[in-house]
Amino acid sequence: MFSKSMKLGLALSMCLALPAVASAAAPESDDPIIIVQNNWTSQLVLSTVVGKVLEGMGYTVEFAPSDSQLQFKAIADGDMHFQIEAWEGSMKGAFEKAVAEDGMVDAGTHDAVTREEWWVPQYVVDKCPGLPDWKALNKCASIFTVAETAPKGRFVGPPADWGKNYAERVKALGMDFVAINVGQAATLWAELDAAASKEEPIVLFNWTPNFIEAKHKGMFIDFPEPEGDKCAKDPSWGMNPDMVNDCGAPRSGWLKKAAWKGLEAKYPEAWKVIKAINFDNAQIAAASLLVDVDGMSTEEAAEKWIADNQALIAKWKGM
Ligand code: TMO
C-alpha cells in the first residue's frame, strides 16, 4: 500500500504528466455525444472534425443526419446534442423558435459572416444589365427560361430543407421566375458547371463561405433587405402589403452553434470545447474546398483540416 505522502506524490506526478488540462476530466460519461450532420459539405467536414477532437479526448461520438429545419427541436429534446453550423439565411426561424419555445441553447456565434442567396456567374452579368439588382434580374427573366418553366425564367433553388420558400418570394415580389428545387447540393454545382461550360444563363442558389468562390467568379443578387423579423412575419412590411417573404436573405448573416441544454452538465469538458469553437470564413471555405474541388472524402478532408489547424484546435481545448 502507498503511504499518504507517496499517494500525493504519485497523484502530482500523474497530473504533471498529463498533457492536456482540458481533457483531464473527460470523458465524464461514456454515453455517446450525438453530433448532427446536414447535407452540405462544410457542415459534414467540420462536424466530423469536432467529432474527432472529442473522440481524442476520450468521448464516444455518434453522428446523426438531420433535416436542417427539424434538427433544432431534436436538439432541444436531447435526441441530438449539438450542431456546429446553423445559418441565419436558411435557419433563423427554426433556430429561434427552438430557443424560445423548446429550451434549445444558443451555443454562440462564429466570426464567420454568411450569405445565402440567388447567385449568377460573372458571364451572366454581361448578358443582363443592371445586376446585382433583383429588378434588373427580373427584366432578364426570359434568358433563364427552360422548357419546364416557359415562358418564365428558372431559378435553380436549394434542397427543400434549406428553409427558404423561394416560390413564395417569387410570388410576393411578382417575379417572372419559377423556383425549381434540386434534391441535393451536388445538383447545384452540376447545373452550374454545365451552364458555365457553354456560358448559358443560369441563376441558382449559392452561399458564402463556400468553395465556389475559388472556382467561379460571380455575384449574389441584391433583394430588398430584411429588417429583423418583419419581412418573415408581418405582411404589411415591404413592397407587397399582403404577403410575407417580400425580401431577400440577410446580406451579412450570422452563423451559430446550437446545443442541447443538458450538454454542459453531462459533458462539461466537451461543452468547453464546443463553446470555444469559432470558425471564420476562410476556415469554412477551406473545409468545403477539400471535398468539392480537391475530391477528398469527408473523412479525408476532416483529417487534413485537423492537420492544417493544430494550433486552433489546441486553443479550443484550452491548451
Ligand atoms: C444551408 N446552406 C449553408 C447550404 O445554405
py3Dmol code that shows the C-alpha trace and the ligand (Angstrom):
import py3Dmol

protein = """\
ATOM      1  CA  MET A   1       0.000   0.000   0.000  1.00  0.00           C
ATOM      2  CA  PHE A   2       1.127   3.548  -0.593  1.00  0.00           C
ATOM      3  CA  SER A   3       1.662   5.969   2.272  1.00  0.00           C
ATOM      4  CA  LYS A   4      -0.349   9.160   2.223  1.00  0.00           C
ATOM      5  CA  SER A   5       2.616  11.216   1.012  1.00  0.00           C
ATOM      6  CA  MET A   6       3.548   8.625  -1.619  1.00  0.00           C
ATOM      7  CA  LYS A   7      -0.011   8.729  -2.922  1.00  0.00           C
ATOM      8  CA  LEU A   8       0.119  12.501  -3.058  1.00  0.00           C
ATOM      9  CA  GLY A   9       3.443  12.415  -4.877  1.00  0.00           C
ATOM     10  CA  LEU A  10       2.128   9.852  -7.350  1.00  0.00           C
ATOM     11  CA  ALA A  11      -1.019  11.864  -7.951  1.00  0.00           C
ATOM     12  CA  LEU A  12       1.018  15.006  -8.511  1.00  0.00           C
ATOM     13  CA  SER A  13       3.378  13.383 -10.955  1.00  0.00           C
ATOM     14  CA  MET A  14       0.419  11.898 -12.849  1.00  0.00           C
ATOM     15  CA  CYS A  15      -1.086  15.359 -13.092  1.00  0.00           C
ATOM     16  CA  LEU A  16       2.153  16.798 -14.357  1.00  0.00           C
ATOM     17  CA  ALA A  17       2.435  14.037 -16.919  1.00  0.00           C
ATOM     18  CA  LEU A  18      -0.982  14.791 -18.403  1.00  0.00           C
ATOM     19  CA  PRO A  19      -0.507  16.957 -21.487  1.00  0.00           C
ATOM     20  CA  ALA A  20      -3.986  18.418 -21.879  1.00  0.00           C
ATOM     21  CA  VAL A  21      -5.578  20.187 -18.956  1.00  0.00           C
ATOM     22  CA  ALA A  22      -8.887  20.443 -20.780  1.00  0.00           C
ATOM     23  CA  SER A  23      -9.208  16.703 -21.305  1.00  0.00           C
ATOM     24  CA  ALA A  24      -8.002  15.733 -17.842  1.00  0.00           C
ATOM     25  CA  ALA A  25     -11.512  15.047 -16.622  1.00  0.00           C
ATOM     26  CA  ALA A  26     -13.040  13.713 -19.835  1.00  0.00           C
ATOM     27  CA  PRO A  27     -14.979  11.671 -20.561  1.00  0.00           C
ATOM     28  CA  GLU A  28     -17.450  12.362 -17.795  1.00  0.00           C
ATOM     29  CA  SER A  29     -19.792   9.836 -19.389  1.00  0.00           C
ATOM     30  CA  ASP A  30     -19.375   7.012 -21.896  1.00  0.00           C
ATOM     31  CA  ASP A  31     -22.824   7.683 -23.326  1.00  0.00           C
ATOM     32  CA  PRO A  32     -22.381   8.874 -26.895  1.00  0.00           C
ATOM     33  CA  ILE A  33     -22.366  12.555 -27.744  1.00  0.00           C
ATOM     34  CA  ILE A  34     -24.627  12.755 -30.770  1.00  0.00           C
ATOM     35  CA  ILE A  35     -23.485  15.286 -33.384  1.00  0.00           C
ATOM     36  CA  VAL A  36     -25.914  16.487 -36.028  1.00  0.00           C
ATOM     37  CA  GLN A  37     -24.957  16.219 -39.691  1.00  0.00           C
ATOM     38  CA  ASN A  38     -26.646  18.083 -42.540  1.00  0.00           C
ATOM     39  CA  ASN A  39     -26.451  17.923 -46.311  1.00  0.00           C
ATOM     40  CA  TRP A  40     -23.760  20.385 -47.342  1.00  0.00           C
ATOM     41  CA  THR A  41     -20.031  19.915 -47.461  1.00  0.00           C
ATOM     42  CA  SER A  42     -18.559  22.303 -44.882  1.00  0.00           C
ATOM     43  CA  GLN A  43     -21.025  21.115 -42.255  1.00  0.00           C
ATOM     44  CA  LEU A  44     -20.186  17.474 -42.939  1.00  0.00           C
ATOM     45  CA  VAL A  45     -16.439  18.081 -42.780  1.00  0.00           C
ATOM     46  CA  LEU A  46     -16.449  20.364 -39.737  1.00  0.00           C
ATOM     47  CA  SER A  47     -18.875  18.224 -37.732  1.00  0.00           C
ATOM     48  CA  THR A  48     -16.517  15.311 -38.428  1.00  0.00           C
ATOM     49  CA  VAL A  49     -13.572  17.450 -37.291  1.00  0.00           C
ATOM     50  CA  VAL A  50     -15.281  18.223 -33.980  1.00  0.00           C
ATOM     51  CA  GLY A  51     -16.265  14.579 -33.543  1.00  0.00           C
ATOM     52  CA  LYS A  52     -12.645  13.521 -33.981  1.00  0.00           C
ATOM     53  CA  VAL A  53     -11.472  16.120 -31.471  1.00  0.00           C
ATOM     54  CA  LEU A  54     -13.988  14.890 -28.893  1.00  0.00           C
ATOM     55  CA  GLU A  55     -13.032  11.265 -29.573  1.00  0.00           C
ATOM     56  CA  GLY A  56      -9.444  12.267 -28.992  1.00  0.00           C
ATOM     57  CA  MET A  57     -10.486  13.493 -25.544  1.00  0.00           C
ATOM     58  CA  GLY A  58     -11.964  10.058 -24.781  1.00  0.00           C
ATOM     59  CA  TYR A  59     -15.632  10.670 -25.635  1.00  0.00           C
ATOM     60  CA  THR A  60     -17.845   8.269 -27.510  1.00  0.00           C
ATOM     61  CA  VAL A  61     -19.244  10.100 -30.539  1.00  0.00           C
ATOM     62  CA  GLU A  62     -22.104   9.296 -32.886  1.00  0.00           C
ATOM     63  CA  PHE A  63     -23.274  11.203 -35.935  1.00  0.00           C
ATOM     64  CA  ALA A  64     -26.946  11.595 -36.782  1.00  0.00           C
ATOM     65  CA  PRO A  65     -28.210  13.001 -40.092  1.00  0.00           C
ATOM     66  CA  SER A  66     -30.962  15.578 -39.746  1.00  0.00           C
ATOM     67  CA  ASP A  67     -33.174  17.900 -41.711  1.00  0.00           C
ATOM     68  CA  SER A  68     -31.878  21.440 -41.297  1.00  0.00           C
ATOM     69  CA  GLN A  69     -35.242  22.755 -40.045  1.00  0.00           C
ATOM     70  CA  LEU A  70     -36.317  19.847 -37.814  1.00  0.00           C
ATOM     71  CA  GLN A  71     -32.887  19.436 -36.204  1.00  0.00           C
ATOM     72  CA  PHE A  72     -33.377  22.242 -33.696  1.00  0.00           C
ATOM     73  CA  LYS A  73     -36.376  20.643 -31.997  1.00  0.00           C
ATOM     74  CA  ALA A  74     -34.455  17.340 -31.880  1.00  0.00           C
ATOM     75  CA  ILE A  75     -31.515  19.133 -30.228  1.00  0.00           C
ATOM     76  CA  ALA A  76     -33.841  20.860 -27.756  1.00  0.00           C
ATOM     77  CA  ASP A  77     -35.291  17.458 -26.844  1.00  0.00           C
ATOM     78  CA  GLY A  78     -31.834  15.907 -26.343  1.00  0.00           C
ATOM     79  CA  ASP A  79     -32.287  13.385 -29.181  1.00  0.00           C
ATOM     80  CA  MET A  80     -29.200  15.003 -30.741  1.00  0.00           C
ATOM     81  CA  HIS A  81     -26.668  17.074 -28.835  1.00  0.00           C
ATOM     82  CA  PHE A  82     -25.187  19.802 -30.961  1.00  0.00           C
ATOM     83  CA  GLN A  83     -24.975  21.460 -34.343  1.00  0.00           C
ATOM     84  CA  ILE A  84     -21.857  23.309 -35.418  1.00  0.00           C
ATOM     85  CA  GLU A  85     -23.223  25.335 -38.404  1.00  0.00           C
ATOM     86  CA  ALA A  86     -26.651  26.972 -38.101  1.00  0.00           C
ATOM     87  CA  TRP A  87     -27.087  29.591 -40.857  1.00  0.00           C
ATOM     88  CA  GLU A  88     -29.204  32.698 -40.444  1.00  0.00           C
ATOM     89  CA  GLY A  89     -30.422  32.913 -44.037  1.00  0.00           C
ATOM     90  CA  SER A  90     -31.984  29.470 -44.123  1.00  0.00           C
ATOM     91  CA  MET A  91     -32.487  28.529 -40.453  1.00  0.00           C
ATOM     92  CA  LYS A  92     -33.181  31.639 -38.381  1.00  0.00           C
ATOM     93  CA  GLY A  93     -36.882  30.914 -37.891  1.00  0.00           C
ATOM     94  CA  ALA A  94     -36.485  27.291 -36.750  1.00  0.00           C
ATOM     95  CA  PHE A  95     -33.412  28.118 -34.624  1.00  0.00           C
ATOM     96  CA  GLU A  96     -35.023  30.986 -32.750  1.00  0.00           C
ATOM     97  CA  LYS A  97     -38.278  29.089 -32.230  1.00  0.00           C
ATOM     98  CA  ALA A  98     -36.393  26.167 -30.652  1.00  0.00           C
ATOM     99  CA  VAL A  99     -34.566  28.564 -28.309  1.00  0.00           C
ATOM    100  CA  ALA A 100     -37.715  30.476 -27.329  1.00  0.00           C
ATOM    101  CA  GLU A 101     -40.181  27.603 -27.060  1.00  0.00           C
ATOM    102  CA  ASP A 102     -38.240  24.387 -26.554  1.00  0.00           C
ATOM    103  CA  GLY A 103     -35.242  25.363 -24.432  1.00  0.00           C
ATOM    104  CA  MET A 104     -32.547  24.763 -27.037  1.00  0.00           C
ATOM    105  CA  VAL A 105     -29.288  26.509 -26.158  1.00  0.00           C
ATOM    106  CA  ASP A 106     -27.728  29.135 -28.433  1.00  0.00           C
ATOM    107  CA  ALA A 107     -24.126  27.986 -28.002  1.00  0.00           C
ATOM    108  CA  GLY A 108     -22.562  31.064 -29.565  1.00  0.00           C
ATOM    109  CA  THR A 109     -21.929  32.901 -32.823  1.00  0.00           C
ATOM    110  CA  HIS A 110     -18.929  32.282 -35.070  1.00  0.00           C
ATOM    111  CA  ASP A 111     -16.864  35.140 -36.511  1.00  0.00           C
ATOM    112  CA  ALA A 112     -17.882  33.974 -39.994  1.00  0.00           C
ATOM    113  CA  VAL A 113     -20.231  36.307 -41.872  1.00  0.00           C
ATOM    114  CA  THR A 114     -22.611  34.405 -44.121  1.00  0.00           C
ATOM    115  CA  ARG A 115     -24.922  34.897 -47.050  1.00  0.00           C
ATOM    116  CA  GLU A 116     -27.351  32.507 -48.774  1.00  0.00           C
ATOM    117  CA  GLU A 117     -28.919  33.941 -51.878  1.00  0.00           C
ATOM    118  CA  TRP A 118     -29.693  33.798 -55.596  1.00  0.00           C
ATOM    119  CA  TRP A 119     -26.394  33.972 -57.435  1.00  0.00           C
ATOM    120  CA  VAL A 120     -25.205  34.347 -61.060  1.00  0.00           C
ATOM    121  CA  PRO A 121     -21.856  33.520 -62.634  1.00  0.00           C
ATOM    122  CA  GLN A 122     -19.915  36.526 -63.972  1.00  0.00           C
ATOM    123  CA  TYR A 123     -20.710  35.979 -67.673  1.00  0.00           C
ATOM    124  CA  VAL A 124     -24.428  36.460 -66.876  1.00  0.00           C
ATOM    125  CA  VAL A 125     -23.677  39.995 -65.680  1.00  0.00           C
ATOM    126  CA  ASP A 126     -22.756  40.936 -69.285  1.00  0.00           C
ATOM    127  CA  LYS A 127     -25.987  39.456 -70.646  1.00  0.00           C
ATOM    128  CA  CYS A 128     -28.230  41.166 -68.106  1.00  0.00           C
ATOM    129  CA  PRO A 129     -27.561  44.870 -67.480  1.00  0.00           C
ATOM    130  CA  GLY A 130     -28.154  46.323 -64.029  1.00  0.00           C
ATOM    131  CA  LEU A 131     -27.189  43.345 -61.862  1.00  0.00           C
ATOM    132  CA  PRO A 132     -26.987  42.631 -58.990  1.00  0.00           C
ATOM    133  CA  ASP A 133     -30.315  44.437 -58.504  1.00  0.00           C
ATOM    134  CA  TRP A 134     -33.209  41.954 -58.399  1.00  0.00           C
ATOM    135  CA  LYS A 135     -35.422  44.154 -60.573  1.00  0.00           C
ATOM    136  CA  ALA A 136     -32.763  44.090 -63.283  1.00  0.00           C
ATOM    137  CA  LEU A 137     -32.623  40.303 -62.948  1.00  0.00           C
ATOM    138  CA  ASN A 138     -36.380  40.137 -63.296  1.00  0.00           C
ATOM    139  CA  LYS A 139     -36.281  42.173 -66.532  1.00  0.00           C
ATOM    140  CA  CYS A 140     -33.974  39.479 -67.935  1.00  0.00           C
ATOM    141  CA  ALA A 141     -36.129  36.581 -66.724  1.00  0.00           C
ATOM    142  CA  SER A 142     -36.649  35.268 -70.255  1.00  0.00           C
ATOM    143  CA  ILE A 143     -32.951  34.470 -70.769  1.00  0.00           C
ATOM    144  CA  PHE A 144     -33.281  31.924 -67.914  1.00  0.00           C
ATOM    145  CA  THR A 145     -36.250  30.124 -69.484  1.00  0.00           C
ATOM    146  CA  VAL A 146     -36.200  26.334 -69.778  1.00  0.00           C
ATOM    147  CA  ALA A 147     -38.972  24.082 -71.131  1.00  0.00           C
ATOM    148  CA  GLU A 148     -40.168  23.306 -67.629  1.00  0.00           C
ATOM    149  CA  THR A 149     -40.669  26.994 -66.702  1.00  0.00           C
ATOM    150  CA  ALA A 150     -41.517  28.663 -70.051  1.00  0.00           C
ATOM    151  CA  PRO A 151     -42.357  31.440 -70.561  1.00  0.00           C
ATOM    152  CA  LYS A 152     -40.866  32.275 -67.161  1.00  0.00           C
ATOM    153  CA  GLY A 153     -37.254  32.014 -66.082  1.00  0.00           C
ATOM    154  CA  ARG A 154     -35.910  29.193 -63.952  1.00  0.00           C
ATOM    155  CA  PHE A 155     -34.382  29.777 -60.546  1.00  0.00           C
ATOM    156  CA  VAL A 156     -32.385  26.680 -59.577  1.00  0.00           C
ATOM    157  CA  GLY A 157     -33.359  26.506 -55.917  1.00  0.00           C
ATOM    158  CA  PRO A 158     -31.833  24.667 -52.956  1.00  0.00           C
ATOM    159  CA  PRO A 159     -32.876  21.322 -51.481  1.00  0.00           C
ATOM    160  CA  ALA A 160     -36.257  21.859 -49.826  1.00  0.00           C
ATOM    161  CA  ASP A 161     -34.988  21.567 -46.253  1.00  0.00           C
ATOM    162  CA  TRP A 162     -32.791  24.668 -46.554  1.00  0.00           C
ATOM    163  CA  GLY A 163     -35.761  26.516 -45.359  1.00  0.00           C
ATOM    164  CA  LYS A 164     -36.485  29.418 -47.601  1.00  0.00           C
ATOM    165  CA  ASN A 165     -39.687  29.347 -49.503  1.00  0.00           C
ATOM    166  CA  TYR A 166     -38.423  30.760 -52.792  1.00  0.00           C
ATOM    167  CA  ALA A 167     -41.687  30.092 -54.599  1.00  0.00           C
ATOM    168  CA  GLU A 168     -43.286  32.406 -52.054  1.00  0.00           C
ATOM    169  CA  ARG A 169     -40.646  35.091 -52.565  1.00  0.00           C
ATOM    170  CA  VAL A 170     -41.179  34.934 -56.339  1.00  0.00           C
ATOM    171  CA  LYS A 171     -44.898  35.415 -55.770  1.00  0.00           C
ATOM    172  CA  ALA A 172     -44.528  38.115 -53.116  1.00  0.00           C
ATOM    173  CA  LEU A 173     -42.225  40.153 -55.372  1.00  0.00           C
ATOM    174  CA  GLY A 174     -44.217  39.441 -58.525  1.00  0.00           C
ATOM    175  CA  MET A 175     -41.221  37.933 -60.316  1.00  0.00           C
ATOM    176  CA  ASP A 176     -41.290  36.222 -63.703  1.00  0.00           C
ATOM    177  CA  PHE A 177     -39.496  33.156 -62.347  1.00  0.00           C
ATOM    178  CA  VAL A 178     -40.339  29.636 -61.251  1.00  0.00           C
ATOM    179  CA  ALA A 179     -38.272  28.145 -58.416  1.00  0.00           C
ATOM    180  CA  ILE A 180     -37.251  24.558 -59.156  1.00  0.00           C
ATOM    181  CA  ASN A 181     -35.592  22.974 -56.132  1.00  0.00           C
ATOM    182  CA  VAL A 182     -32.772  20.487 -56.528  1.00  0.00           C
ATOM    183  CA  GLY A 183     -32.700  17.308 -54.440  1.00  0.00           C
ATOM    184  CA  GLN A 184     -29.131  17.726 -53.248  1.00  0.00           C
ATOM    185  CA  ALA A 185     -26.321  20.271 -53.296  1.00  0.00           C
ATOM    186  CA  ALA A 186     -24.287  18.347 -55.885  1.00  0.00           C
ATOM    187  CA  THR A 187     -27.007  19.068 -58.446  1.00  0.00           C
ATOM    188  CA  LEU A 188     -26.495  22.826 -57.975  1.00  0.00           C
ATOM    189  CA  TRP A 189     -22.828  22.506 -58.929  1.00  0.00           C
ATOM    190  CA  ALA A 190     -23.567  20.120 -61.800  1.00  0.00           C
ATOM    191  CA  GLU A 191     -26.089  22.615 -63.212  1.00  0.00           C
ATOM    192  CA  LEU A 192     -23.613  25.466 -62.763  1.00  0.00           C
ATOM    193  CA  ASP A 193     -20.732  23.583 -64.412  1.00  0.00           C
ATOM    194  CA  ALA A 194     -22.924  22.531 -67.336  1.00  0.00           C
ATOM    195  CA  ALA A 195     -24.215  26.084 -67.888  1.00  0.00           C
ATOM    196  CA  ALA A 196     -20.791  27.702 -67.418  1.00  0.00           C
ATOM    197  CA  SER A 197     -19.109  25.403 -69.948  1.00  0.00           C
ATOM    198  CA  LYS A 198     -21.418  26.877 -72.632  1.00  0.00           C
ATOM    199  CA  GLU A 199     -21.843  30.293 -70.996  1.00  0.00           C
ATOM    200  CA  GLU A 200     -25.574  29.690 -70.809  1.00  0.00           C
ATOM    201  CA  PRO A 201     -27.514  31.952 -68.437  1.00  0.00           C
ATOM    202  CA  ILE A 202     -28.242  30.430 -65.043  1.00  0.00           C
ATOM    203  CA  VAL A 203     -29.363  31.829 -61.696  1.00  0.00           C
ATOM    204  CA  LEU A 204     -29.032  29.467 -58.771  1.00  0.00           C
ATOM    205  CA  PHE A 205     -28.929  29.246 -55.007  1.00  0.00           C
ATOM    206  CA  ASN A 206     -25.447  29.705 -53.563  1.00  0.00           C
ATOM    207  CA  TRP A 207     -23.883  30.712 -50.284  1.00  0.00           C
ATOM    208  CA  THR A 208     -20.729  32.030 -48.736  1.00  0.00           C
ATOM    209  CA  PRO A 209     -18.370  30.900 -47.279  1.00  0.00           C
ATOM    210  CA  ASN A 210     -18.228  28.114 -49.829  1.00  0.00           C
ATOM    211  CA  PHE A 211     -15.741  26.564 -52.252  1.00  0.00           C
ATOM    212  CA  ILE A 212     -17.410  28.183 -55.255  1.00  0.00           C
ATOM    213  CA  GLU A 213     -15.558  31.468 -54.784  1.00  0.00           C
ATOM    214  CA  ALA A 214     -12.372  29.617 -55.628  1.00  0.00           C
ATOM    215  CA  LYS A 215     -13.811  28.063 -58.796  1.00  0.00           C
ATOM    216  CA  HIS A 216     -16.265  30.503 -60.394  1.00  0.00           C
ATOM    217  CA  LYS A 217     -16.488  34.299 -60.391  1.00  0.00           C
ATOM    218  CA  GLY A 218     -19.981  35.620 -59.836  1.00  0.00           C
ATOM    219  CA  MET A 219     -22.285  37.677 -57.672  1.00  0.00           C
ATOM    220  CA  PHE A 220     -25.259  37.436 -55.371  1.00  0.00           C
ATOM    221  CA  ILE A 221     -28.491  39.150 -56.378  1.00  0.00           C
ATOM    222  CA  ASP A 222     -29.497  42.027 -54.095  1.00  0.00           C
ATOM    223  CA  PHE A 223     -33.124  41.721 -52.979  1.00  0.00           C
ATOM    224  CA  PRO A 224     -34.839  44.100 -50.532  1.00  0.00           C
ATOM    225  CA  GLU A 225     -33.002  43.654 -47.222  1.00  0.00           C
ATOM    226  CA  PRO A 226     -34.977  42.079 -44.377  1.00  0.00           C
ATOM    227  CA  GLU A 227     -35.440  44.143 -41.223  1.00  0.00           C
ATOM    228  CA  GLY A 228     -35.352  41.892 -38.189  1.00  0.00           C
ATOM    229  CA  ASP A 229     -38.348  39.517 -38.314  1.00  0.00           C
ATOM    230  CA  LYS A 230     -40.674  41.888 -40.107  1.00  0.00           C
ATOM    231  CA  CYS A 231     -40.336  40.501 -43.609  1.00  0.00           C
ATOM    232  CA  ALA A 232     -40.921  36.928 -42.443  1.00  0.00           C
ATOM    233  CA  LYS A 233     -43.757  37.699 -40.041  1.00  0.00           C
ATOM    234  CA  ASP A 234     -45.514  40.959 -40.937  1.00  0.00           C
ATOM    235  CA  PRO A 235     -47.305  41.006 -44.313  1.00  0.00           C
ATOM    236  CA  SER A 236     -47.705  44.797 -44.190  1.00  0.00           C
ATOM    237  CA  TRP A 237     -43.909  45.286 -44.163  1.00  0.00           C
ATOM    238  CA  GLY A 238     -42.141  45.632 -47.510  1.00  0.00           C
ATOM    239  CA  MET A 239     -43.218  46.278 -51.065  1.00  0.00           C
ATOM    240  CA  ASN A 240     -46.029  43.699 -51.011  1.00  0.00           C
ATOM    241  CA  PRO A 241     -48.534  44.793 -48.337  1.00  0.00           C
ATOM    242  CA  ASP A 242     -50.379  41.453 -48.390  1.00  0.00           C
ATOM    243  CA  MET A 243     -47.566  38.911 -48.222  1.00  0.00           C
ATOM    244  CA  VAL A 244     -44.571  37.953 -46.101  1.00  0.00           C
ATOM    245  CA  ASN A 245     -41.281  36.927 -47.758  1.00  0.00           C
ATOM    246  CA  ASP A 246     -41.087  40.010 -49.987  1.00  0.00           C
ATOM    247  CA  CYS A 247     -37.362  40.314 -49.267  1.00  0.00           C
ATOM    248  CA  GLY A 248     -34.041  38.559 -49.661  1.00  0.00           C
ATOM    249  CA  ALA A 249     -31.934  36.790 -47.050  1.00  0.00           C
ATOM    250  CA  PRO A 250     -29.650  38.930 -44.843  1.00  0.00           C
ATOM    251  CA  ARG A 251     -26.547  40.118 -46.724  1.00  0.00           C
ATOM    252  CA  SER A 252     -24.369  39.750 -43.624  1.00  0.00           C
ATOM    253  CA  GLY A 253     -25.906  36.808 -41.806  1.00  0.00           C
ATOM    254  CA  TRP A 254     -24.816  35.042 -38.632  1.00  0.00           C
ATOM    255  CA  LEU A 255     -23.518  31.539 -38.203  1.00  0.00           C
ATOM    256  CA  LYS A 256     -24.318  29.950 -34.858  1.00  0.00           C
ATOM    257  CA  LYS A 257     -23.844  26.806 -32.810  1.00  0.00           C
ATOM    258  CA  ALA A 258     -26.816  25.047 -31.221  1.00  0.00           C
ATOM    259  CA  ALA A 259     -26.774  22.673 -28.262  1.00  0.00           C
ATOM    260  CA  TRP A 260     -28.923  20.523 -26.019  1.00  0.00           C
ATOM    261  CA  LYS A 261     -29.368  22.203 -22.637  1.00  0.00           C
ATOM    262  CA  GLY A 262     -28.158  19.079 -20.793  1.00  0.00           C
ATOM    263  CA  LEU A 263     -24.809  19.001 -22.595  1.00  0.00           C
ATOM    264  CA  GLU A 264     -22.954  21.304 -20.206  1.00  0.00           C
ATOM    265  CA  ALA A 265     -23.869  19.298 -17.088  1.00  0.00           C
ATOM    266  CA  LYS A 266     -23.322  15.863 -18.622  1.00  0.00           C
ATOM    267  CA  TYR A 267     -20.113  16.540 -20.595  1.00  0.00           C
ATOM    268  CA  PRO A 268     -18.525  19.687 -19.107  1.00  0.00           C
ATOM    269  CA  GLU A 269     -15.154  19.363 -20.878  1.00  0.00           C
ATOM    270  CA  ALA A 270     -16.812  18.747 -24.248  1.00  0.00           C
ATOM    271  CA  TRP A 271     -19.042  21.752 -23.615  1.00  0.00           C
ATOM    272  CA  LYS A 272     -15.966  23.970 -23.090  1.00  0.00           C
ATOM    273  CA  VAL A 273     -14.633  22.874 -26.477  1.00  0.00           C
ATOM    274  CA  ILE A 274     -17.952  23.449 -28.222  1.00  0.00           C
ATOM    275  CA  LYS A 275     -18.233  26.901 -26.641  1.00  0.00           C
ATOM    276  CA  ALA A 276     -14.689  27.755 -27.740  1.00  0.00           C
ATOM    277  CA  ILE A 277     -15.137  26.746 -31.386  1.00  0.00           C
ATOM    278  CA  ASN A 278     -15.286  29.832 -33.584  1.00  0.00           C
ATOM    279  CA  PHE A 279     -14.961  29.462 -37.344  1.00  0.00           C
ATOM    280  CA  ASP A 280     -14.070  32.278 -39.715  1.00  0.00           C
ATOM    281  CA  ASN A 281     -14.961  32.417 -43.408  1.00  0.00           C
ATOM    282  CA  ALA A 282     -11.634  31.049 -44.620  1.00  0.00           C
ATOM    283  CA  GLN A 283     -11.785  28.015 -42.329  1.00  0.00           C
ATOM    284  CA  ILE A 284     -15.252  27.074 -43.607  1.00  0.00           C
ATOM    285  CA  ALA A 285     -14.386  27.662 -47.263  1.00  0.00           C
ATOM    286  CA  ALA A 286     -11.260  25.509 -46.827  1.00  0.00           C
ATOM    287  CA  ALA A 287     -13.333  22.639 -45.409  1.00  0.00           C
ATOM    288  CA  SER A 288     -15.658  22.579 -48.428  1.00  0.00           C
ATOM    289  CA  LEU A 289     -12.850  23.070 -50.943  1.00  0.00           C
ATOM    290  CA  LEU A 290     -11.043  19.924 -49.796  1.00  0.00           C
ATOM    291  CA  VAL A 291     -14.061  17.860 -50.869  1.00  0.00           C
ATOM    292  CA  ASP A 292     -15.732  19.791 -53.689  1.00  0.00           C
ATOM    293  CA  VAL A 293     -12.573  20.866 -55.508  1.00  0.00           C
ATOM    294  CA  ASP A 294      -9.840  18.510 -54.294  1.00  0.00           C
ATOM    295  CA  GLY A 295     -12.117  15.464 -54.370  1.00  0.00           C
ATOM    296  CA  MET A 296     -11.393  14.129 -50.882  1.00  0.00           C
ATOM    297  CA  SER A 297     -13.894  12.112 -48.864  1.00  0.00           C
ATOM    298  CA  THR A 298     -15.446  13.807 -45.827  1.00  0.00           C
ATOM    299  CA  GLU A 299     -13.200  11.689 -43.619  1.00  0.00           C
ATOM    300  CA  GLU A 300     -10.002  12.603 -45.502  1.00  0.00           C
ATOM    301  CA  ALA A 301     -10.957  16.260 -45.564  1.00  0.00           C
ATOM    302  CA  ALA A 302     -11.561  16.250 -41.808  1.00  0.00           C
ATOM    303  CA  GLU A 303      -8.123  14.710 -41.192  1.00  0.00           C
ATOM    304  CA  LYS A 304      -6.483  17.268 -43.476  1.00  0.00           C
ATOM    305  CA  TRP A 305      -8.364  20.162 -41.883  1.00  0.00           C
ATOM    306  CA  ILE A 306      -7.267  18.968 -38.431  1.00  0.00           C
ATOM    307  CA  ALA A 307      -3.656  18.669 -39.588  1.00  0.00           C
ATOM    308  CA  ASP A 308      -3.821  22.204 -41.037  1.00  0.00           C
ATOM    309  CA  ASN A 309      -5.353  23.718 -37.886  1.00  0.00           C
ATOM    310  CA  GLN A 310      -3.435  22.208 -34.968  1.00  0.00           C
ATOM    311  CA  ALA A 311      -2.915  25.485 -33.111  1.00  0.00           C
ATOM    312  CA  LEU A 312      -6.565  26.416 -33.430  1.00  0.00           C
ATOM    313  CA  ILE A 313      -7.711  23.040 -32.113  1.00  0.00           C
ATOM    314  CA  ALA A 314      -5.298  23.291 -29.177  1.00  0.00           C
ATOM    315  CA  LYS A 315      -6.939  26.636 -28.385  1.00  0.00           C
ATOM    316  CA  TRP A 316     -10.421  25.022 -28.401  1.00  0.00           C
ATOM    317  CA  LYS A 317      -9.103  22.547 -25.839  1.00  0.00           C
ATOM    318  CA  GLY A 318      -7.791  25.347 -23.617  1.00  0.00           C
ATOM    319  CA  MET A 319      -4.181  24.351 -24.236  1.00  0.00           C
TER     320      MET A 319
END
"""
ligand_1 = """\
5
TMO
C -27.594 25.812 -45.703
N -26.560 26.344 -46.641
C -25.382 26.827 -45.910
C -26.150 25.259 -47.552
O -27.107 27.347 -47.361
"""
view = py3Dmol.view(width=600, height=400)
view.addModel(protein, "pdb")
view.setStyle({"model": 0}, {"cartoon": {"style": "trace"}})
view.addModel(ligand_1, "xyz")
view.setStyle({"model": 1}, {"stick": {}})
view.zoomTo()
view.show()
